Amino acid sequence: MSRIASPSAVATPSGSVREFELYDELMPVRRYKMLLQAFLKRRGSGSRQAIAEALGNTRSFITQITSPAYDLAIPAHHVRTIVKIAGLQPNEERMFLDAYIAAHPERASEILGRGQSGPGSTTMSLTLPQLSNPAAQRRLEALIERFARDVAATMIANEADTGGHDDQRDLP
């Protein structure tokens, strides 16, 4: 990869020192994190906690995946939940997703929703109460989505372990 500027040493949040260049391979990751960070700051202090709860992670993990100071990329399977919980406006969502896909083009189909339904999957709709607080509504929806994904993953793993012959006696 070509470098645009000569390196200089900078301290990372962990206290280690690394070479920093005006442009390096992590710049695309930093770009989408800078966008997300700006959007989250406008949403208030509870945004990171709400994201942490929806993802089942700690605030420390959320800080690492949302701060440009950290090299850790946002896992693709968390992107849609983060966008939903953060309550991004359509133009903000487009800017963020464009930047994310530019940084991780191999994850585009997962982010854009292709490959999530089709043979071997089913779509289900669910009626939920409309909460008066939009942030609480987004959190509720994200938690239910996460729960459904976790249960499905457990069932798939169980089916693989039992060879597809699951004991149905404990089901309603």
QUILIN-V850762 format. One record per backbone hydrogen bond with DSSP energy under -0.5 kcal/mol. CO is the residue of the C=O (numbers start at 1). NH is the residue of the N-H. E is the energy in kcal/mol with one decimal. If there is no record, write none. Layout:
BEGIN
<<CO NH E> <CO NH E>>
END
This chain:
BEGIN
<<8 20 -2.5> <10 18 -2.4> <12 15 -2.2> <16 12 -3.2> <18 10 -2.3> <20 8 -1.8> <23 4 -0.6> <24 27 -1.9> <26 30 -2.5> <27 31 -2.3> <28 32 -1.7> <29 33 -2.0> <30 34 -2.6> <31 35 -2.1> <32 36 -2.4> <33 37 -2.8> <34 38 -2.2> <35 39 -2.3> <36 40 -2.8> <37 41 -2.1> <38 42 -1.2> <39 43 -0.6> <40 43 -0.9> <40 44 -0.9> <44 47 -1.2> <46 50 -2.5> <47 51 -2.3> <48 52 -2.7> <49 53 -2.5> <50 54 -2.3> <51 55 -2.3> <52 56 -1.1> <52 57 -2.5> <58 62 -1.9> <59 63 -2.6> <60 64 -2.1> <61 65 -2.2> <62 66 -1.4> <63 67 -1.8> <67 70 -1.6> <75 78 -2.0> <75 79 -0.7> <76 79 -1.0> <76 80 -0.5> <78 82 -2.5> <79 83 -2.6> <80 84 -2.3> <81 85 -3.0> <82 86 -2.7> <83 87 -0.7> <83 88 -1.6> <84 87 -0.8> <89 93 -3.1> <90 94 -2.3> <91 95 -2.2> <92 96 -2.8> <93 97 -3.1> <94 98 -2.6> <95 99 -2.1> <96 100 -2.7> <97 101 -2.8> <98 102 -2.1> <99 103 -1.7> <100 104 -2.1> <104 107 -2.2> <105 108 -1.4> <107 111 -2.2> <108 112 -3.0> <109 113 -0.5> <109 114 -1.0> <113 116 -1.3> <118 121 -2.0> <126 128 -0.5> <129 131 -0.8> <132 134 -0.7> <133 137 -2.3> <134 138 -2.4> <135 139 -2.2> <136 140 -2.7> <137 141 -2.4> <138 142 -2.4> <139 143 -2.6> <140 144 -2.3> <141 145 -2.3> <142 146 -2.6> <143 147 -2.7> <144 148 -2.6> <145 149 -2.4> <146 150 -2.7> <147 151 -2.8> <148 152 -2.5> <149 153 -2.5> <150 154 -2.2> <151 155 -2.7> <152 156 -2.7> <153 157 -2.4> <154 158 -2.6> <155 159 -2.6> <156 160 -2.1> <157 161 -2.1> <158 162 -2.1> <159 163 -0.6> <159 164 -2.3> <162 165 -1.0> <164 166 -0.8> <166 168 -0.6> <168 171 -1.7>>
END
